[in-house]
Amino acid sequence: MELKRFYMAKQPEIDALLDGGLEKLVPWAAPRCPFREALLRGAAGGLPAVIAEYKRASPSRGVICESLGPEDVARQYAENGASAISVLTEEQYFHGSISFLERIAACMDGGSKEGVAAPIPPTPMLRKDFIFHPAQVAATIATPASAMLLIVRLTPDARLLRRLREQAEAAGIQAVVEVFGERDLMLARESGATVIQVNARDLETLKVDREACLRLPEAFPPQDGELWIAASGMNSRSDLEAAASAGYHAALVDSAVMEHGTPGAALRAMLAGGAD
């Protein structure tokens, strides 16, 4: 899939924000769960901290699981070993919604209402979307997200990456900057990024190369203050162990735990040594 399709998919959203939508946004006032700190605490027993993803569909897989709401999935993840929750908010290709973030936050300790299911333990949320415009960052600031994804291939300009990152971080949102290879990594570092996510899936071809993902931190080890996340192709405990051995502090798991409709049990099994 060509990257331009992702730009085109987000343009109506950006246009709506610029055409009066920004004026209606109110920055999230409640405290955000610390993202970086949660990941640093979560690594244990030879495994990286796990970011578990609420993912209803994808361009490569089609519909994965649409029978479970974000609240239920977030609760299952938080209760079964996830250090953070990734929430896909892109609508066209991933069937997501930015409203999922507030829906999950409303169910967390301190925000849940009397008479509803047991609250979700406070868990940081990563907004995962195709974000490349300051208006999208402003929209994220109006949500309870603790972190936000920036993809170097969508914003291959260190100055723009820095601008978007600083805009998010000024509001208490951690910028997670995603790379695919050496050139992307150099741009991410030039922009001042300190949380680096290496995606084993190439956005152009949608093919996964887990070995290339593992080689990157070995060739260019994390610098002081950097936190590295491995993404895509994390299907088993052995994959998580390999990521930790390569130098990753955290790993994002998605389709492998969503596809059978029991994400909490699938995550628990993966961490225990299943899902191979």
C-alpha positions as CSV (number, residue, x, y, z in Angstrom):
1,M,0.0,0.0,0.0
2,E,1.4,3.4,-1.0
3,L,2.0,5.9,1.8
4,K,0.0,8.5,-0.1
5,R,-3.2,6.5,0.7
6,F,-2.6,7.2,4.4
7,Y,-2.2,10.9,3.7
8,M,-5.4,10.9,1.7
9,A,-7.3,9.0,4.4
10,K,-6.4,11.6,7.0
11,Q,-7.0,14.7,4.9
12,P,-10.7,15.0,5.6
13,E,-10.0,14.9,9.3
14,I,-7.4,17.6,9.1
15,D,-9.6,19.8,6.9
16,A,-12.4,19.5,9.5
17,L,-10.1,20.5,12.3
18,L,-8.8,23.5,10.3
19,D,-12.3,24.5,9.4
20,G,-13.5,25.3,12.9
21,G,-12.8,22.0,14.6
22,L,-9.8,23.3,16.5
23,E,-11.8,26.0,18.2
24,K,-14.0,23.3,19.8
25,L,-11.1,21.3,21.3
26,V,-10.5,21.5,25.0
27,P,-7.1,20.1,26.3
28,W,-7.5,17.1,28.6
29,A,-7.3,18.4,32.1
30,A,-7.0,15.3,34.2
31,P,-3.6,13.7,34.9
32,R,-2.2,11.3,32.2
33,C,-0.8,8.0,33.2
34,P,3.0,8.2,32.7
35,F,3.9,6.2,29.6
36,R,7.7,6.0,29.6
37,E,7.8,5.2,33.4
38,A,5.3,2.4,32.9
39,L,7.4,0.8,30.2
40,L,10.6,1.0,32.3
41,R,8.8,-0.6,35.2
42,G,7.2,-3.3,33.1
43,A,10.3,-5.1,31.8
44,A,11.0,-8.1,33.9
45,G,12.1,-11.8,33.8
46,G,13.9,-11.5,30.5
47,L,10.9,-9.9,28.7
48,P,10.4,-6.4,27.5
49,A,7.4,-4.4,28.8
50,V,4.3,-5.2,26.7
51,I,2.2,-2.6,24.9
52,A,-1.0,-4.5,23.9
53,E,-3.0,-3.1,21.1
54,Y,-6.8,-2.7,20.5
55,K,-6.9,-3.4,16.8
56,R,-10.2,-4.1,15.1
57,A,-8.9,-4.4,11.5
58,S,-5.8,-3.7,9.4
59,P,-4.9,-3.2,5.7
60,S,-3.0,-6.5,5.6
61,R,-5.5,-8.7,7.5
62,G,-8.9,-7.1,7.0
63,V,-11.3,-7.4,9.9
64,I,-9.5,-9.0,12.9
65,C,-12.1,-8.7,15.7
66,E,-15.0,-6.2,15.9
67,S,-17.1,-8.0,18.5
68,L,-15.2,-6.5,21.5
69,G,-15.4,-2.9,22.7
70,P,-12.4,-0.9,23.7
71,E,-13.4,-0.9,27.4
72,D,-13.5,-4.7,27.6
73,V,-10.2,-5.2,25.7
74,A,-8.4,-2.6,27.7
75,R,-9.6,-4.2,31.0
76,Q,-8.4,-7.6,29.8
77,Y,-5.0,-6.3,28.8
78,A,-4.5,-4.3,32.1
79,E,-5.4,-7.4,34.1
80,N,-3.1,-9.8,32.2
81,G,0.3,-8.1,32.1
82,A,0.2,-5.2,29.7
83,S,2.2,-2.1,30.8
84,A,0.4,0.1,28.3
85,I,-2.4,-0.1,25.8
86,S,-2.1,1.0,22.1
87,V,-5.4,2.2,20.7
88,L,-5.7,2.4,16.9
89,T,-7.8,5.4,16.1
90,E,-7.6,5.5,12.3
91,E,-11.0,4.9,10.8
92,Q,-10.7,3.9,7.2
93,Y,-8.2,1.1,7.3
94,F,-8.2,0.1,11.0
95,H,-11.9,0.8,11.9
96,G,-10.8,2.8,14.9
97,S,-12.0,6.0,16.5
98,I,-10.4,8.7,18.5
99,S,-13.4,8.4,20.9
100,F,-12.0,5.0,22.0
101,L,-9.4,6.8,24.2
102,E,-12.0,8.7,26.3
103,R,-14.2,5.6,26.5
104,I,-11.3,3.6,28.0
105,A,-10.3,6.4,30.4
106,A,-13.9,6.7,31.6
107,C,-13.6,3.1,32.9
108,M,-10.3,3.5,34.7
109,D,-9.9,3.8,38.5
110,G,-11.0,7.3,39.5
111,G,-13.0,7.8,36.4
112,S,-15.5,4.9,36.4
113,K,-19.1,5.5,37.3
114,E,-21.0,3.8,40.0
115,G,-23.0,0.7,38.7
116,V,-20.7,-0.2,35.8
117,A,-18.2,-3.1,35.6
118,A,-15.1,-3.1,37.8
119,P,-12.8,-0.3,36.8
120,I,-9.7,-0.7,34.7
121,P,-6.4,-0.3,36.5
122,P,-4.8,3.0,35.5
123,T,-2.8,2.2,32.4
124,P,-1.2,4.6,29.9
125,M,-2.6,4.7,26.4
126,L,-0.8,5.2,23.1
127,R,-2.8,6.9,20.3
128,K,-1.7,5.0,17.2
129,D,-2.7,6.7,14.0
130,F,-1.2,8.5,10.9
131,I,-0.3,11.8,12.5
132,F,1.7,14.3,10.5
133,H,-0.1,17.7,11.0
134,P,-0.1,20.0,14.1
135,A,-3.9,20.0,14.0
136,Q,-3.9,16.2,14.7
137,V,-1.6,16.7,17.6
138,A,-4.0,19.3,19.0
139,A,-6.8,16.8,18.7
140,T,-4.7,14.3,20.6
141,I,-4.1,16.8,23.4
142,A,-7.8,16.9,23.8
143,T,-7.9,13.2,24.7
144,P,-6.5,11.2,27.7
145,A,-3.7,9.7,25.6
146,S,-0.4,9.4,27.4
147,A,1.6,8.9,24.2
148,M,1.2,9.5,20.5
149,L,2.8,7.9,17.4
150,L,4.8,9.8,14.9
151,I,6.0,7.9,11.8
152,V,9.2,9.1,10.2
153,R,8.1,7.8,6.8
154,L,5.1,10.1,7.0
155,T,7.1,13.1,8.2
156,P,10.6,12.6,6.7
157,D,11.7,16.0,7.9
158,A,13.6,16.3,11.3
159,R,12.3,19.9,11.8
160,L,8.7,18.9,11.4
161,L,9.2,15.9,13.6
162,R,10.7,18.0,16.3
163,R,7.8,20.5,16.0
164,L,5.2,17.8,16.4
165,R,7.1,16.1,19.2
166,E,7.6,19.3,21.1
167,Q,3.9,20.2,20.7
168,A,2.8,16.9,22.1
169,E,5.4,16.8,24.9
170,A,4.5,20.3,26.1
171,A,1.0,18.9,26.9
172,G,2.4,15.9,28.8
173,I,2.1,13.5,25.9
174,Q,5.1,11.3,25.1
175,A,6.0,11.2,21.4
176,V,6.8,7.7,20.1
177,V,8.7,8.1,16.9
178,E,8.6,5.1,14.6
179,V,11.4,4.1,12.3
180,F,12.0,1.3,9.7
181,G,15.7,1.5,9.2
182,E,19.0,3.4,9.6
183,R,18.0,6.5,7.7
184,D,14.7,6.8,9.6
185,L,16.6,6.3,12.9
186,M,19.1,9.1,12.0
187,L,16.1,11.5,11.3
188,A,14.4,10.5,14.5
189,R,17.6,11.2,16.5
190,E,18.1,14.5,14.7
191,S,14.6,15.5,15.7
192,G,15.4,14.9,19.4
193,A,13.2,11.8,19.8
194,T,14.0,9.6,22.9
195,V,11.3,6.9,22.5
196,I,12.1,5.0,19.3
197,Q,9.7,2.4,17.9
198,V,11.1,0.1,15.3
199,N,8.3,-1.4,13.1
200,A,9.2,-4.7,11.4
201,R,6.4,-4.0,8.9
202,D,7.2,-1.8,5.9
203,L,4.4,0.6,5.3
204,E,4.9,0.5,1.6
205,T,4.8,-3.3,1.1
206,L,3.1,-4.4,4.4
207,K,5.7,-7.2,4.6
208,V,7.2,-8.1,8.0
209,D,10.9,-8.6,8.5
210,R,11.5,-9.4,12.2
211,E,15.2,-10.1,11.7
212,A,15.8,-6.6,10.3
213,C,14.0,-5.2,13.3
214,L,16.2,-7.2,15.7
215,R,19.4,-6.1,13.8
216,L,18.8,-2.4,14.0
217,P,19.5,-1.9,17.8
218,E,22.5,-4.2,17.5
219,A,24.0,-2.0,14.7
220,F,22.9,1.2,16.3
221,P,22.6,0.6,20.1
222,P,20.2,2.7,22.1
223,Q,21.8,5.9,23.3
224,D,21.6,7.2,26.8
225,G,18.1,8.3,27.6
226,E,16.5,6.4,24.6
227,L,13.8,3.8,25.1
228,W,13.3,1.4,22.2
229,I,10.0,-0.5,21.3
230,A,9.8,-3.4,18.9
231,A,6.6,-3.5,16.9
232,S,4.9,-6.0,14.5
233,G,5.7,-9.7,14.3
234,M,5.6,-10.2,18.0
235,N,3.6,-13.5,18.1
236,S,5.1,-15.5,21.0
237,R,7.1,-15.3,24.2
238,S,10.2,-16.3,22.2
239,D,9.7,-13.3,20.0
240,L,9.5,-11.1,23.1
241,E,12.7,-12.7,24.5
242,A,14.5,-12.1,21.2
243,A,13.5,-8.4,21.3
244,A,14.8,-8.1,24.9
245,S,18.0,-9.8,23.9
246,A,18.5,-7.4,21.0
247,G,18.2,-4.4,23.3
248,Y,14.5,-3.5,23.2
249,H,12.9,-2.2,26.4
250,A,9.3,-2.8,25.2
251,A,7.4,-4.6,22.5
252,L,4.0,-3.9,20.9
253,V,1.8,-6.9,20.4
254,D,-1.3,-6.6,18.2
255,S,-3.0,-9.1,15.9
256,A,-1.6,-12.2,17.7
257,V,-3.7,-11.4,20.8
258,M,-6.7,-9.9,19.2
259,E,-7.5,-12.4,16.4
260,H,-9.3,-15.1,18.4
261,G,-11.5,-12.8,20.4
262,T,-9.9,-13.5,23.8
263,P,-7.2,-10.9,24.0
264,G,-6.6,-11.2,27.8
265,A,-6.2,-14.9,27.7
266,A,-4.0,-14.7,24.6
267,L,-1.7,-12.1,26.2
268,R,-1.4,-14.2,29.4
269,A,-0.6,-17.3,27.4
270,M,2.0,-15.4,25.3
271,L,3.8,-14.1,28.4
272,A,3.7,-17.6,30.0
273,G,5.2,-19.2,26.9
274,G,2.3,-19.9,24.6
275,A,1.2,-18.5,21.3
276,D,4.1,-20.0,19.3
